[in-house]
Amino acid sequence: MNSKVAVIKCGSYEYREVLTSVRRGIDLLGGISSFLKNGKEVLLKPNLLAGEPPEKAVTTHPAVFKAAAEIFKEAGAHLYYGDSPAVSKPERAAGKAGIKEVADELGMRHADFQTPVKVSYPDALLAKQLNLAAGVLKGRNLISISKMKTHGLTRISGAVKNQFGCVPGFLKGEYHVKMPDIHEFSTVLVDINNYLKPGLFIMDGITAMEGNGPRGGTPIEMKVLLFSTDPAALDSIFCKLIDLNPEFVPYLVIAEQAKLGTYRYDKIDAVGDDVEELINKNFRAVRKPADRFPTPSYFPTYLKNFISPKPVINYDLCTKCGSCVLQCPVSPKAADWSGENKDIRPNINYKRCIRCYCCQEICPHKAITIKVPLLGKVIYR
């Protein structure tokens, strides 16, 4: 049986329009009762990468979050919510993003996304043990509400990537250090999804983020909501909407191998509105494979720095806030101050840099971008 993705046009965040659209998307997948199979407790997991206001398109918009919550509450669900941002405490980020206000209005309880619990997963492709937030391990119906964004490492930040937020913030860096290869990291994303098994995936693409995502990009109107029980299929339709080959997103290929879902269009039934009418070929995304740039065996190792994509700081935009230093997962740090002098802007030591792009992902001032050195452009054009 093909995977089903509901594609719903939604022109704005006006609440009545969003509520109608979310209800329609859920109904096309079988109705709300289909997602209450494990009892009445429901955990809504938005994207709260950082505490940013909704108009920046960094986080799930509160109108989409509220609509999903109200529909489940109508069905008698007991609601919880949470996510683990890369920086700051979860409730603080939720407050800045407008999510906490909605949760308080609806009487939702905040789940514990700070306490890590180590779980065994012998069926995993790679990560036989996972460190996950205590709040996602209570047997609740997990509903994932992602944001449509680009991503420097994985090309897109979508339905599958959203579950990385179930790893408590300070532990995320450990995964990058242990698995700096993009394929290994993508495999861990798939393992986390297969372990948690969210029952429903919703993507907020009314206003998406293009360019230097997932935090430093530019908001762009896509006017669409996506719904599916298959996260790979949903992300594949996301790729189609922005004219990106889904095979360029490593975790989608691995997801099919691991039977998490499918990225192949001939195995996906798109229902609802016409996908073709919503495609934006001008959406700014990197339309190349997300593989590491391999260094030929006859090249000295140090030449990697002249070939591989790397994070680059724009010192005209840098404010010396130190977010890149805080977020850098390696020891000693690749992104760091020059000695103890924090009045001088930080720099990046590319000999230490593992190309996880955590610094680029979290920079609040859009001061870090990913660039391919000239030699890399020549070799891998």
C-alpha positions as CSV (number, residue, x, y, z in Angstrom):
1,M,0.0,0.0,0.0
2,N,1.3,3.5,-0.9
3,S,2.0,6.1,1.8
4,K,-0.5,8.9,1.9
5,V,0.4,12.6,2.2
6,A,-2.3,15.2,2.6
7,V,-1.4,18.5,0.9
8,I,-3.5,21.4,2.1
9,K,-3.4,24.9,0.8
10,C,-3.5,27.5,3.6
11,G,-3.0,31.1,2.6
12,S,-2.3,32.7,6.0
13,Y,-2.0,32.1,9.8
14,E,-5.5,33.5,10.4
15,Y,-6.6,31.1,13.0
16,R,-10.0,30.0,11.6
17,E,-8.3,29.3,8.2
18,V,-5.6,27.3,9.9
19,L,-8.0,25.3,12.0
20,T,-10.1,24.4,9.0
21,S,-7.0,23.4,7.1
22,V,-5.6,21.2,9.9
23,R,-8.9,19.5,10.4
24,R,-9.2,18.8,6.7
25,G,-5.6,17.3,6.6
26,I,-6.3,15.0,9.6
27,D,-9.6,13.9,8.2
28,L,-8.0,12.9,4.9
29,L,-5.7,10.5,6.8
30,G,-8.6,8.8,8.6
31,G,-9.8,11.2,11.2
32,I,-8.6,12.1,14.7
33,S,-9.6,8.8,16.3
34,S,-6.9,7.2,14.1
35,F,-4.3,8.9,16.2
36,L,-5.5,8.0,19.7
37,K,-4.7,4.3,19.6
38,N,-2.5,4.4,22.7
39,G,-5.0,6.1,25.0
40,K,-6.0,9.7,25.6
41,E,-2.5,11.1,26.5
42,V,-1.1,13.1,23.6
43,L,2.3,14.8,23.3
44,L,2.6,17.6,20.7
45,K,6.2,18.1,19.6
46,P,6.7,21.4,17.7
47,N,10.0,22.6,16.3
48,L,11.6,25.0,18.9
49,L,15.1,25.3,17.6
50,A,15.6,28.5,19.5
51,G,13.5,31.2,21.1
52,E,12.5,33.3,18.2
53,P,9.2,35.1,17.3
54,P,6.9,33.3,14.9
55,E,7.4,35.8,12.0
56,K,11.1,34.7,11.7
57,A,9.9,31.2,10.5
58,V,12.4,29.5,12.8
59,T,9.8,27.6,14.8
60,T,6.4,26.0,14.4
61,H,3.9,28.8,14.2
62,P,1.6,28.9,17.3
63,A,-1.5,29.0,15.1
64,V,-0.7,25.6,13.6
65,F,0.2,24.2,17.1
66,K,-3.0,25.6,18.5
67,A,-5.2,24.1,15.8
68,A,-3.7,20.6,16.3
69,A,-4.1,20.9,20.0
70,E,-7.7,22.0,19.9
71,I,-8.7,19.2,17.5
72,F,-7.1,16.6,19.8
73,K,-8.7,18.3,22.9
74,E,-12.1,18.1,21.3
75,A,-11.5,14.3,21.0
76,G,-11.0,14.1,24.7
77,A,-7.2,14.0,24.7
78,H,-5.0,14.9,27.7
79,L,-2.4,17.2,26.2
80,Y,1.3,17.6,26.8
81,Y,3.9,19.5,24.7
82,G,7.6,20.0,24.5
83,D,10.8,20.2,22.6
84,S,14.5,20.6,23.4
85,P,16.0,23.7,21.7
86,A,19.6,23.8,20.9
87,V,20.0,26.8,23.2
88,S,18.1,28.1,26.3
89,K,15.6,26.2,28.4
90,P,12.6,24.6,26.7
91,E,9.9,26.7,28.4
92,R,11.8,29.9,27.7
93,A,12.1,29.1,24.0
94,A,8.4,28.1,23.9
95,G,7.5,31.4,25.5
96,K,9.4,33.5,22.9
97,A,8.0,31.4,20.0
98,G,4.4,32.0,21.2
99,I,3.9,28.2,21.9
100,K,3.7,28.5,25.7
101,E,0.9,31.1,25.6
102,V,-1.2,28.7,23.5
103,A,-0.3,25.8,25.8
104,D,-1.3,27.8,28.9
105,E,-4.6,28.9,27.3
106,L,-5.5,25.2,26.5
107,G,-4.3,23.8,29.9
108,M,-1.5,21.8,28.3
109,R,1.2,20.4,30.5
110,H,4.9,20.8,29.7
111,A,6.7,17.5,29.2
112,D,10.2,17.0,30.6
113,F,12.6,17.6,27.7
114,Q,15.6,18.3,29.9
115,T,16.2,15.0,31.7
116,P,18.0,12.4,29.6
117,V,17.2,8.8,29.8
118,K,19.4,6.2,28.2
119,V,17.4,3.5,26.4
120,S,18.4,0.3,24.7
121,Y,17.4,-0.2,21.0
122,P,18.9,-3.5,19.8
123,D,17.0,-3.2,16.5
124,A,18.7,0.1,15.5
125,L,20.7,0.3,12.4
126,L,23.5,2.2,14.2
127,A,22.5,3.7,17.6
128,K,21.9,0.7,19.8
129,Q,21.6,3.1,22.8
130,L,19.8,6.4,22.6
131,N,19.7,9.3,25.0
132,L,16.2,10.7,24.8
133,A,14.2,13.2,26.9
134,A,12.2,11.6,29.7
135,G,9.0,13.3,28.5
136,V,8.8,11.3,25.2
137,L,9.1,8.0,27.0
138,K,5.8,7.9,28.8
139,G,3.8,5.9,26.2
140,R,1.9,9.0,25.0
141,N,0.6,9.4,21.4
142,L,3.5,11.4,19.9
143,I,2.4,14.0,17.3
144,S,5.3,15.7,15.5
145,I,4.7,19.3,14.2
146,S,7.7,20.3,12.1
147,K,8.6,23.5,10.3
148,M,9.5,23.6,6.6
149,K,13.1,24.8,6.5
150,T,16.4,24.3,4.7
151,H,19.3,22.8,6.7
152,G,23.0,23.2,6.1
153,L,23.9,19.6,6.9
154,T,20.9,17.5,5.9
155,R,19.6,19.8,3.1
156,I,16.2,20.1,4.7
157,S,14.8,20.2,8.3
158,G,11.5,18.4,8.1
159,A,9.4,15.6,9.6
160,V,12.2,13.2,10.2
161,K,14.7,15.8,11.5
162,N,12.2,17.1,13.9
163,Q,12.6,14.1,16.3
164,F,16.3,15.2,16.9
165,G,14.6,17.6,19.3
166,C,13.8,14.7,21.5
167,V,17.4,14.5,22.4
168,P,18.1,16.9,25.4
169,G,19.9,20.0,24.1
170,F,23.3,19.5,25.7
171,L,23.5,15.9,24.3
172,K,22.9,16.8,20.7
173,G,26.6,17.7,20.2
174,E,27.7,14.3,21.3
175,Y,25.9,12.7,18.4
176,H,27.7,15.0,16.0
177,V,31.1,14.3,17.5
178,K,30.5,10.5,17.5
179,M,29.0,10.5,14.0
180,P,30.5,13.4,12.0
181,D,29.8,11.5,8.7
182,I,26.5,12.7,7.2
183,H,25.3,9.2,6.5
184,E,26.0,8.0,10.1
185,F,24.2,11.1,11.5
186,S,21.3,10.5,9.1
187,T,21.1,6.9,10.3
188,V,20.8,8.0,13.9
189,L,17.9,10.3,12.9
190,V,16.1,7.3,11.4
191,D,16.9,5.2,14.4
192,I,15.3,7.8,16.7
193,N,12.2,7.9,14.6
194,N,11.8,4.2,14.4
195,Y,12.2,4.0,18.2
196,L,9.7,6.7,19.1
197,K,7.2,5.9,16.3
198,P,5.2,9.2,16.2
199,G,1.7,8.5,15.1
200,L,1.2,11.7,13.0
201,F,3.4,14.1,11.3
202,I,2.3,17.7,10.5
203,M,4.5,20.2,8.7
204,D,3.9,24.0,8.9
205,G,4.9,25.3,5.5
206,I,2.5,28.3,5.4
207,T,5.6,30.5,5.8
208,A,8.8,28.4,5.3
209,M,12.5,29.2,5.5
210,E,14.8,29.2,2.5
211,G,18.5,29.9,2.1
212,N,20.7,29.8,5.2
213,G,18.4,27.6,7.4
214,P,17.5,26.4,9.9
215,R,17.8,29.7,11.8
216,G,19.6,32.2,9.6
217,G,17.5,31.8,6.5
218,T,14.8,34.0,4.9
219,P,11.1,33.5,5.5
220,I,9.2,32.7,2.3
221,E,5.5,32.1,1.6
222,M,4.7,28.5,0.6
223,K,1.1,28.5,1.8
224,V,0.9,24.8,2.5
225,L,0.4,22.3,5.3
226,L,1.5,18.7,5.0
227,F,0.2,15.7,6.9
228,S,1.2,12.0,6.9
229,T,1.8,9.0,9.0
230,D,5.0,8.4,7.0
231,P,7.7,11.1,7.7
232,A,9.9,10.1,4.7
233,A,7.0,10.5,2.3
234,L,6.1,13.8,3.9
235,D,9.6,15.1,3.5
236,S,9.8,13.8,0.0
237,I,6.7,15.9,-0.9
238,F,8.4,18.8,0.8
239,C,11.4,18.2,-1.6
240,K,9.0,18.2,-4.5
241,L,7.5,21.5,-3.5
242,I,11.0,23.1,-3.6
243,D,12.2,21.3,-6.7
244,L,14.9,19.3,-4.7
245,N,15.7,15.7,-5.5
246,P,14.8,13.7,-2.4
247,E,17.8,11.4,-3.0
248,F,20.0,14.4,-2.1
249,V,18.7,14.1,1.5
250,P,20.6,11.1,2.9
251,Y,18.1,10.3,5.7
252,L,15.3,9.8,3.2
253,V,17.2,7.0,1.4
254,I,18.2,5.4,4.7
255,A,14.6,5.8,6.0
256,E,13.4,3.5,3.2
257,Q,16.1,1.0,3.8
258,A,15.1,0.9,7.5
259,K,11.3,0.6,6.6
260,L,10.6,3.9,8.3
261,G,8.9,5.1,5.1
262,T,9.4,5.9,1.5
263,Y,10.8,8.8,-0.5
264,R,9.8,7.4,-3.9
265,Y,7.0,9.4,-5.6
266,D,5.5,6.3,-7.3
267,K,4.9,4.9,-3.8
268,I,3.3,8.1,-2.4
269,D,-0.3,9.1,-2.9
270,A,-0.7,12.9,-2.5
271,V,-4.3,13.7,-1.6
272,G,-6.0,17.1,-1.0
273,D,-4.8,19.9,-3.1
274,D,-2.6,19.7,-6.3
275,V,1.1,19.5,-5.5
276,E,2.1,20.8,-8.9
277,E,0.3,24.1,-8.3
278,L,2.3,24.7,-5.1
279,I,5.8,24.0,-6.4
280,N,8.3,26.9,-6.1
281,K,11.4,26.2,-8.3
282,N,12.9,29.5,-7.1
283,F,13.0,28.4,-3.5
284,R,16.6,28.9,-2.4
285,A,18.0,25.5,-1.5
286,V,21.2,23.6,-2.2
287,R,20.3,21.2,-5.0
288,K,23.4,18.9,-4.7
289,P,24.0,15.7,-2.8
290,A,24.6,16.3,0.9
291,D,27.6,13.9,1.0
292,R,30.8,14.9,2.5
293,F,33.3,16.0,-0.1
294,P,35.7,13.1,-0.3
295,T,39.4,13.8,-0.3
296,P,41.1,11.7,-3.0
297,S,43.6,9.2,-1.4
298,Y,46.5,10.8,-3.2
299,F,45.8,14.2,-1.6
300,P,47.5,15.1,1.7
301,T,44.9,15.2,4.6
302,Y,45.4,18.9,5.2
303,L,44.0,19.7,1.7
304,K,40.6,18.7,3.1
305,N,40.3,22.3,4.3
306,F,40.7,23.6,0.8
307,I,38.1,21.2,-0.6
308,S,35.3,20.5,1.9
309,P,32.3,22.9,2.6
310,K,33.0,24.8,5.7
311,P,31.2,27.3,8.0
312,V,32.5,30.9,7.5
313,I,31.9,33.8,9.8
314,N,30.9,37.2,8.3
315,Y,32.5,39.6,10.7
316,D,30.4,42.5,9.5
317,L,27.4,40.6,11.1
318,C,29.1,39.0,14.0
319,T,28.2,40.6,17.4
320,K,30.6,38.4,19.6
321,C,27.6,36.8,21.3
322,G,29.5,33.5,21.6
323,S,26.6,31.2,20.5
324,C,28.9,29.5,18.0
325,V,31.5,28.9,20.7
326,L,28.9,27.5,23.1
327,Q,27.4,25.2,20.4
328,C,30.7,23.8,19.0
329,P,30.7,20.1,20.1
330,V,34.4,19.2,19.7
331,S,37.1,19.5,22.4
332,P,39.2,21.6,22.0
333,K,36.6,23.8,20.3
334,A,36.9,24.6,16.6
335,A,34.8,27.8,17.0
336,D,36.4,29.7,19.8
337,W,37.7,33.0,21.1
338,S,41.3,34.0,20.5
339,G,42.7,33.2,23.9
340,E,40.7,34.7,26.8
341,N,39.9,37.9,25.0
342,K,36.1,37.9,24.3
343,D,36.3,41.5,23.0
344,I,37.7,40.0,19.8
345,R,35.3,38.1,17.6
346,P,35.6,34.3,17.6
347,N,37.1,32.4,14.7
348,I,37.0,28.8,13.4
349,N,40.0,26.5,13.5
350,Y,39.3,24.3,10.4
351,K,41.8,21.7,11.5
352,R,39.5,20.9,14.4
353,C,36.2,21.5,12.6
354,I,34.2,18.3,11.9
355,R,31.8,20.1,9.6
356,C,28.7,19.5,11.7
357,Y,27.6,23.1,11.0
358,C,26.2,23.5,14.6
359,C,27.6,27.0,14.7
360,Q,25.9,27.9,11.4
361,E,22.6,26.3,12.6
362,I,22.4,28.3,15.8
363,C,23.9,31.7,15.0
364,P,21.2,34.2,15.9
365,H,22.6,37.0,13.7
366,K,22.8,35.1,10.4
367,A,26.6,35.7,10.6
368,I,27.7,32.2,9.6
369,T,27.1,30.5,6.2
370,I,28.4,27.4,4.6
371,K,30.8,27.9,1.7
372,V,32.6,25.5,-0.7
373,P,36.2,26.5,-1.2
374,L,37.3,27.4,-4.7
375,L,39.3,24.1,-5.1
376,G,36.3,22.1,-4.0
377,K,34.1,23.9,-6.6
378,V,36.7,23.0,-9.3
379,I,37.0,19.4,-8.3
380,Y,33.4,18.6,-7.6
381,R,31.6,20.9,-10.0
